[in-house]
Amino acid sequence: MKKIILLVATIATIGTSYAQFTDYNDLGILFSRDQRTGTARFNAMAGAFGALGSDISSTDINPAGAAVARNSKVAVTFEGTSTDFDLNYYGNSNNIKDERINLSQAGAIFVFDGSNNSNWNRFAITFNYKVKADFDNFYSGAGNSGLTFYDNNFNVTEQPNNTFYTPFEQEFTKETSGISSVFNMGISAVHDNKLFIGASLKFHSLEYRERALTIEDNDELNGSPILFDEINERFVDGTGFSFNLGFIYKINKYIRVGASYESPTWYREVLEENLNDFAVFDTTDSAAPSLLFEERITQGPFSLRFRTPSKLTASGALVFGKQGLISLDYTYRDFSNFRYNDGDPLLQDANQFFSRDFRATHAFNLGGEWRFDRVSLRGGYFYEQNPNLREGGNTNEDNYRGFTAGLGYNFGNTQIGLSYLRSLNDEFYSLYNIGDININNTTSRIAASITFSL
């Protein structure tokens, strides 16, 4: 009897140990995310700074923007995030709220004047740290899909039969944590006070933790209840590298245009480790379930190398002197170009899915600012497509969209700013069927910045 239970549990563990994990396609999208966080001014204008520059965070989009600044400056930003998760699973709903605070940005621009007899007016060097993506997330749900992961039925006799367990209920919980951050070092210059050019090197850091719990309460046809409990944990740490090139051109005193290219991010030093805990309980006595089998499997650490897609941004801005401005950024990324650089069949399958089921995306960021003496009022709107056509389909319900608002006050050599962002999107995850977990996310972010002119 024990040998039979051991056999079926081992088979079940091998067959489903990755079923509750984020698959490698969704993991690739997650590690490619850039939430366009920055200073409060940057956030309040929805990150539409590709043709504006001057703000420290603008250099993350277009490195030419540093030379727009006429004075050196240092900025620090703290951000608080609150997310409401409304989850639906086969007609059952659940609401969970998650909150956190972190240091989202810290950086500096150092400006140097050019020589008097040169058409190169200024040079600038930039250093900036920012959080690209915050992976802190939690959701849970329960329901009945009518399907089972563990569908082999073994009686208390010595011989197995082929009838299936009837699912009573399925429960799942998923918790993720960690951040994706980048440190940016750039240089830029302005020629004849019209053409701004720049380049930067970006050093990326990745830290990701995932814990997924799945419980399946099943019954066989002759009435022998059994419960399967599986916990999967994943740990990913790594570093990557990319570069960024860009320009801004002042057509006249009102109109500016810009463009930038960010290379793929090459992650070469990434380690992944997976843990699996699997247990089987006889629940004939529901008040005192008896443990039939328990096993713990560790895999790794092993190397995981991959390349995220490059990014092209085109920008335009209208500047009304010192009164205000309007700015627009358009960004193009082709997620079918994401690649894992490994011969593992699982990763090669993920590459094929990227080529077949993921699309090029278009993103728009619109921002504006109007000044009243020392006070600035800001606002913006953003829209970004989800590249995944497999989960959620081409419905555009899972696209990322929202609005921003904020204000700033200029004390002279010190500026403070506050921003508010509200975003909406639907996320689809697969457990028993493709996209059978639907989560409606509503996220609010409040950021506070202080900038010192040097």
C-alpha positions, -999 to +999 in steps of 0.1 A: +000+000+000+027+025+010+047+017-022+016+024-043+010+057-026+046+066-030+045+058-067+014+079-074+026+108-053+060+109-070+044+108-104+020+136-094+049+157-081+070+153-113+040+160-135+028+191-118+057+206-099+056+236-123+018+238-127+014+265-101+045+285-110+046+316-132+056+300-165+088+312-183+068+333-207+050+353-180+083+354-161+100+370-191+073+397-194+076+403-157+114+408-159+110+431-189+086+455-171+094+491-166+068+510-146+083+544-156+088+555-120+109+585-112+107+619-095+074+632-085+074+657-114+082+628-138+054+606-124+028+634-123+033+640-161+030+602-168+067+600-177+063+619-209+098+634-209+115+621-240+116+655-257+118+676-225+148+666-205+162+685-175+145+662-149+169+636-136+144+608-144+140+619-180+175+605-187+162+570-182+141+574-214+164+598-233+200+603-221+202+635-241+179+652-216+206+657-190+222+685-211+189+704-211+195+712-174+214+744-169+225+737-133+236+706-114+210+689-093+203+660-069+169+644-064+155+617-041+120+601-043+100+579-019+069+562-031+039+545-015+019+519-035-016+505-028-031+478-050-066+463-049-068+428-064-104+417-074-100+380-083-125+358-101-121+320-104-150+300-119-176+324-105-160+328-070-145+362-062-121+375-036-107+410-028-072+416-014-054+448-007-016+451-007+004+482+004+042+491+005+066+520+007+101+522-008+128+544-021+120+546-058+146+570-072+179+587-063+202+605-087+221+635-098+230+656-129+263+674-130+265+702-156+296+717-170+298+747-193+316+744-226+345+767-237+336+802-249+350+796-285+331+763-289+296+756-303+292+729-277+275+749-250+272+724-221+281+689-211+264+668-184+271+636-165+242+616-150+239+590-122+205+577-114+190+547-095+154+537-099+131+509-092+119+496-126+093+471-112+081+462-077+072+425-076+054+426-042+021+408-050-004+386-032-036+369-043-057+338-033-089+322-043-110+291-042-135+273-065-140+243-086-128+240-122-142+205-125-107+193-134-079+178-114-041+178-115-039+145-096-063+123-116-050+087-110-072+069-085-056+044-062-079+024-039-069+009-005-064-023-024-031-033-037-040-027-074-047+007-089-077+013-111-082+040-137-112+059-124-108+096-118-111+116-086-141+140-085-129+175-074-147+190-044-128+223-042-095+238-053-077+265-033-046+285-044-025+312-030+004+330-047+028+355-032+057+373-049+082+398-037+114+415-049+123+443-072+139+450-106+161+481-104+186+499-127+216+521-121+221+545-150+253+563-159+251+588-188+268+616-206+252+643-229+260+675-246+242+704-264+254+719-297+245+755-305+217+754-279+196+733-303+208+697-307+211+676-276+227+642-278+234+616-251+243+580-243+241+559-212+251+526-197+225+508-176+233+482-150+202+461-140+196+441-108+169+415-104+156+399-072+125+378-073+108+355-049+077+334-056+056+311-034+026+292-048+003+270-028-023+247-044-047+225-025-069+200-043-097+182-023-108+152-044-130+121-041-130+089-061-161+074-074-166+050-046-163+077-019-127+078-006-118+115+000-082+126-004-064+159-003-033+170-022-012+199-009+016+213-030+039+243-023+063+256-050+089+282-042+112+300-067+142+322-060+158+343-088+187+367-085+208+382-113+223+412-130+221+425-166+234+452-189+219+476-216+228+509-233+207+539-243+212+564-271+191+595-278+188+631-291+165+661-286+162+689-312+147+724-306+129+733-339+121+767-324+114+781-290+080+763-289+086+729-305+110+701-295+113+666-309+133+637-296+140+600-302+158+573-282+168+537-285+174+514-256+191+481-264+179+447-252+189+440-216+213+411-215+210+391-183+240+368-181+245+362-144+211+349-132+206+321-107+174+302-102+165+278-075+132+259-071+117+241-041+087+217-041+068+204-011+042+178-018+018+161+006-011+137+004-038+134+032-066+109+037-095+131+047-120+103+055-120+118+090-122+155+081-115+165+117-082+146+118-067+140+083-040+114+082-007+121+063-002+094+036+028+108+018+052+138+020+082+148-002+105+178-006+125+183-038+151+210-044+163+219-079+192+242-086+207+267-083+213+268-120+221+295-145+193+313-164+204+336-193+180+357-213+176+389-234+146+413-231+133+432-261+148+466-272+128+498-270+122+527-294+108+560-283+097+590-303+088+622-285+074+657-291+067+687-269+052+721-270+069+746-246+051+778-237+081+797-223+081+796-185+043+792-183+039+756-192+042+727-216+026+696-232+046+665-240+039+632-257+060+600-259+053+569-281+072+537-274+075+505-294+086+471-281+084+438-299+081+410-272+082+383-298+120+390-297+124+379-261+149+350-259+162+326-234+197+316-242+197+280-231+193+246-247+168+234-221+137+221-239+114+240-215+131+273-223+132+266-260+094+259-258+091+293-241+110+309-270+086+294-295+056+307-275+072+342-275+075+341-313+040+328-318+018+341-290+034+375-281+031+407-300+048+440-306+033+466-282+026+503-285+026+527-255+016+563-252+024+588-224+009+622-224+018+649-198+014+685-191+024+712-167+013+748-160+031+772-136+016+798-114+046+817-100+063+792-077+035+766-079+033+740-107+002+719-115+008+687-135-012+659-150-010+630-175-024+599-191-007+566-201-017+536-221+004+504-228-006+472-245-001+438-229+020+417-252+004+384-242-021+372-267-024+337-252-039+346-219-066+373-220-066+371-258-066+402-280-094+418-259-073+448-247-088+444-213-054+435-199-038+466-213-021+489-187-038+524-185-043+552-161-039+588-152-016+609-132-017+643-113+006+663-091+020+696-080+053+712-072+067+741-053+099+760-062+118+775-033+146+786-055+175+762-050+151+735-036+121+721-052+095+697-037+069+677-056+040+653-050+024+630-075-005+606-077-010+578-102-040+555-106-038+526-130-062+498-141-056+465-159-068+429-159-044+401-155-050+365-166-032+335-151-036+298-159-042+271-134-064+243-149-073+261-181-056+290-200-066+323-184-090+307-158-078+331-131-089+367-138-076+395-116-087+431-119-059+453-106-064+489-094-032+505-083-026+539-066+009+553-062+018+585-043+054+598-046+072+626-029+104+641-042+129+667-031+154+682-056+184+704-047+200+726-072+238+728-068 
